[in-house]
């Protein structure tokens, strides 16, 4: 199974993925990446920051955009080329984040698709803003 090819995509196409961020997500991400910043894993430390409690890793949240691109639009076979990110607000344990990718530009000659990428929390507050560039899958050659 492959995702949508460049010829199947249109400006305005979009897809979403939602997930509630759990404490175990934070610790698993920290363990895999080695990012044990106390703002993420130490409640006593985090209480003294301007966030007042532990927050999710920004790149964990950005990973939800990858889920949209890899699994939904364009989907399986997509190659992630570039991502620009602005982290706009903290994500707390228990927040439900919805990542969204919307096609904003298609370059057929280079097989590149540009997406507007966003993440919103359960209250409708935008926590991440960005632009992604992918190379969607190509149709398999028939033999």
N, C-alpha and C positions, 0 to 999 in steps of 0.2 A: 504494500500500500504506500502510495506517495501522496504528498499534499498537493495543493493547487500549483499548477505551473504558471509562468508569467502570462500566458495567453488566457488563463482562467481568472485572473485577478483584475479588479476594477478599482479605480479611485473611489474611496468611500466604503469599501468592504471593511468589516471589522469583526473582531472576536474578543471574548473575555474569558478570564479564569478567576475564580474566587477561592480564598482559603482563609481560615481563621488561624492566626499565628499563636502557637502554643509555646509553653516554656520548653518543652522537649525540642521543638523546632530550633529554638535559640541555641540550646546546648549542643545539639547535633551539628548545627552550622559552625559553631565555635570549634568543635572537635575536628571537623573536616578541614576547616581553613586555618586553624590555629589562632583565630582572632578572639582572644579572651579579654578584650577591653572590658574593664569593670563596669562601664556604663551598660553593658549587656548582661553581665553574669553576677554582679555583686550588688545586692539590694541596698546595703548600708552605704556603699559608695554612691550609688545612683541617687539616693535620697538627698545627697548634698549637691547634686548638679541642678542646672536650671530645668531639667526634665522632671525632677522629683521622684522618678521611679525608673526601673530598667526599661530599656527600649530595644527593639529588634535591630539587627544589623541592616544598614541601608542596602547592602548588596544582596542580602537574603530577599528583601522585598523586590529588588530589581530582578531577581531570579524568576519572579512570577511572570514578568514580561517574557522571559525566555520560554516559559511554559506555553504561553499563548502562541508565540512564533513557531516553536518546535512541534506542538501537538495540534494546533487548530488552524492558524493562518500565517503563512502559507501551509504549514503542517509538516509531516514527516518528510525528511530529505532536505529540509531547508538548512542553509548555511548562514549563520549569524556573522555578519561582516563588521558592524560597528554599532556602538550605542553611546549616545550622549545622555547624561542624566543630571537632573537637578532634584535634590532631596528637599522637599518643601515643609514637611512636618514629621514629627516622630511617629513611629508605629509602636504601640504598646502590646504587651502580652494580652491575648484575648481579642485584639482587633481583627475584624474580618476585612481583608483587603481584596479589592477587585482590580485586577490588571487588565488593561485594554490596549489593543493595538488596532490602528486604523490606517489603511493605505492612503498615503497622500501624494505619492509620485511613483511612476512606473517607467523604467528605462529598459525597453525591450532589447535594444542592441547589446547592452552590457549584462542583461539578465539580473537587474537589480531592482529592488522594491524598497521604497522609503516609507516608514511608518511613524505616525504620531503615537507615542507610548505614554500611558498614564497609569497611576495607581490611586485608588480612592479608598477611604475607610468606610465603615458602616454608617457613619454620619454624613457621608457625601463630601467629606473634606479631602481635597487632593493632597497626597503625600509624596508623590513622585511625578515628574514631568520629563519627557525626553523624546529623542528621535532615534530610530533604529534603521539600519540598512541591512537587508538580507539578499541572499541569492536563492530564489525559490528552486524547488527541484525541477529537473528536466524530465520530459517523457522518456521512458526507457526506449532504446533503439531496438527495433524489431530485427530479428535475425532470420 
